[in-house]
Amino acid sequence: MSISQLSRSKKTILAADDQEGQRLIFDLMFSSIYDLVLLKDGKEVLDYLKLNPPPDLIILDVEMPEVNGLDVCSRIKRVGRLKEIPVVIVTSLDDVNTKTLAQMSKADKLISKPLSGKNFSAIVSEMLNKVPQA
């Protein structure tokens, strides 16, 4: 790790899932390593992004109240200051339609639930390392 990396603050992950248990898993997996913003629906994500600096990575569940994760992803990818943020879609749905919609929303990665801790952590790390450095 370089001195410039040490002087930077932690990277920020915004994760949204309407299931409290899944938010707890995200908290246990990532809060000691990254700054973590946990939200429960797509509307909260959109509101957060309007008022706060962009996170380094966004994790969205597909099935959420208000605005689903695929719609949120599609909106994010259309906003200039947000479109380069990697978006990981997580879902318990395993059908061709969901995969097609994830591609159409320009999601960077689609991962099926249940999440495997070690594999999911590796994917998150990989996606964060793709973030353009300032």
C-alpha atoms as one frame of an Amber mdcrd trajectory, in Angstrom:
protein
   0.000   0.000   0.000   1.401   3.362  -1.004   1.526   6.468   1.162  -1.105
   8.123  -1.037  -3.462   5.195  -0.427  -2.888   5.450   3.321  -3.724   9.161
   3.338  -7.043   8.595   1.551 -10.121   7.848   3.554 -11.822   4.470   3.246
 -13.743   3.726   0.091 -17.510   3.996   0.413 -20.014   1.291  -0.454 -23.709
   2.059  -0.711 -25.760  -1.119  -0.311 -29.542  -1.310  -0.570 -31.713  -4.277
   0.303 -35.202  -4.322   1.800 -34.344  -7.392   3.907 -32.877  -6.404   7.274
 -30.973  -9.702   7.459 -29.198  -8.973   4.182 -28.259  -5.461   5.361 -26.822
  -7.050   8.516 -24.729  -9.396   6.371 -23.385  -6.430   4.398 -22.608  -4.680
   7.682 -20.733  -7.688   9.065 -18.809  -8.234   5.829 -17.784  -4.688   5.009
 -18.152  -2.124   7.818 -14.689  -2.768   9.269 -13.030  -2.336   5.860 -15.106
   0.309   4.081 -17.387   3.210   4.902 -20.794   1.646   4.484 -24.151   3.264
   3.743 -27.055   0.840   4.203 -30.458   1.702   2.772 -33.710  -0.252   2.527
 -35.212   0.749  -0.828 -34.536   2.284  -4.202 -36.123   5.635  -3.384 -33.729
   6.039  -0.431 -30.814   5.315  -2.783 -31.906   7.963  -5.290 -32.491  10.512
  -2.514 -29.084   9.734  -0.967 -27.293  10.143  -4.304 -28.882  13.569  -4.858
 -27.612  14.920  -1.529 -24.259  13.180  -0.919 -20.934  12.600  -2.639 -21.026
   9.526  -4.883 -19.928   6.242  -3.297 -17.162   4.101  -4.816 -19.477   1.103
  -5.310 -23.222   0.506  -5.240 -24.833  -2.843  -4.373 -28.544  -3.136  -5.166
 -31.095  -5.854  -4.558 -33.478  -6.322  -7.479 -36.712  -6.639  -5.520 -37.169
  -3.565  -3.325 -40.189  -1.385  -2.554 -40.655   2.056  -4.096 -38.074   1.680
  -6.904 -36.497  -1.667  -7.747 -32.748  -2.151  -8.047 -32.735  -2.477 -11.835
 -34.565   0.844 -12.239 -32.180   2.500  -9.783 -29.191   1.136 -11.707 -30.589
   2.360 -15.015 -31.119   5.855 -13.577 -27.606   5.930 -12.063 -26.011   4.974
 -15.376 -27.740   7.919 -17.104 -26.303  10.567 -14.742 -22.933  11.975 -15.756
 -21.406  12.214 -12.283 -22.644   8.726 -11.325 -22.408   6.618 -14.479 -18.844
   5.392 -13.833 -19.680   4.019 -10.366 -19.662   0.214 -10.488 -23.090  -1.227
  -9.702 -23.498  -4.795  -8.479 -27.004  -6.233  -8.668 -27.863  -9.044  -6.234
 -30.965 -11.151  -6.616 -32.650 -14.377  -5.624 -34.228 -14.417  -9.093 -32.415
 -16.739 -11.492 -34.205 -16.311 -14.788 -33.310 -15.103 -18.262 -35.576 -12.045
 -17.968 -33.755 -10.757 -14.849 -30.362 -11.315 -16.505 -31.526  -9.461 -19.622
 -32.924  -6.563 -17.568 -29.657  -6.355 -15.600 -27.731  -6.028 -18.863 -30.166
  -3.429 -20.155 -29.793  -1.417 -16.929 -25.999  -1.431 -17.534 -25.248  -3.188
 -14.242 -21.556  -4.023 -13.941 -22.205  -7.374 -12.258 -25.176  -9.632 -11.469
 -24.831 -11.983  -8.500 -27.312 -14.603  -7.336 -28.355 -14.968  -3.708 -27.553
 -16.522  -1.364 -24.247 -14.676  -1.359 -21.096 -16.641  -0.640 -19.057 -14.515
   1.773 -15.580 -15.143   0.412 -16.609 -14.989  -3.251 -18.775 -11.917  -2.737
 -15.979 -10.114  -0.856 -13.599 -10.892  -3.732 -16.084  -9.490  -6.267 -16.561
  -6.325  -4.198 -12.796  -5.874  -3.928 -12.411  -6.416  -7.681 -15.136  -3.885
  -8.464 -13.620  -1.291  -6.106 -10.237  -1.704  -7.748 -11.819  -0.801 -11.104
 -12.824   2.612  -9.744 -10.888   5.348 -11.561  -8.388   6.931  -9.186  -8.595
  10.699  -8.649
